Amino acid sequence: MSKKISSRGIDKPRIERAVREILCAIGENPDREGLLETPARVARMYAELFQGMDQDPSIHLKKFFTEQYDEIVLVKDISFTSICEHHLLPFMGKVHIGYLPDGRVIGLSKLARVVETIARRPQIQERMTEQIANLLVDNLKVRGAGVIIEAEHTCMTIRGIQKKGSVAVTSAMKGTFRKDERTRTEILHLIFSSRK
């Protein structure tokens, strides 16, 4: 068993002990060949899945470019996987992020980095949607921010009601996208118009 605690504050030995205890609690033998390394594997997996807990997503929005572009900037279909804090099961899907700049634009990959950081922590989709939109407003001082997330939740598809193919959709509209129906309609059209 590893004794190392990662720099991110993930206590892998403690996770390993907990996983071993879970295996015992479900009636398994944690010492059988197929399960011997499972606690260590799960500890490494959790360190990876929760690596965003001690990271500040706003760091990705610090470098911007002065540009007098004043139309919608949109990045669609940013894939993500997160862990639902209610059952510790994954939910995954796509994030669509749009903003109306006010003299500042950022590199498009930075939006994907923000999504990755926020997704890599125990999360719920509603909070994740709001956090991304607020980061754009607070750090880029945009005139408007719109975030839509579409995700499949395994806590709903593989357990409980077991409705495979169900997709949860959440949105957060800030600034102009919230106040002006025309800009809200425009961003929704840009996101969804190519679907059949």
PyMOL commands that set and color helices and strands:
alter all, ss='L'
color gray80, all
select helices_A, chain A and resi 12-25+33-35+38-49+57-61+108-119+125-140+154-157+176-179+181-192
alter helices_A, ss='H'
color red, helices_A
select strands_A, chain A and resi 65-66+73-84+90-100+104-105+122-123+144-153+168-175
alter strands_A, ss='S'
color yellow, strands_A
deselect
rebuild
show_as cartoon
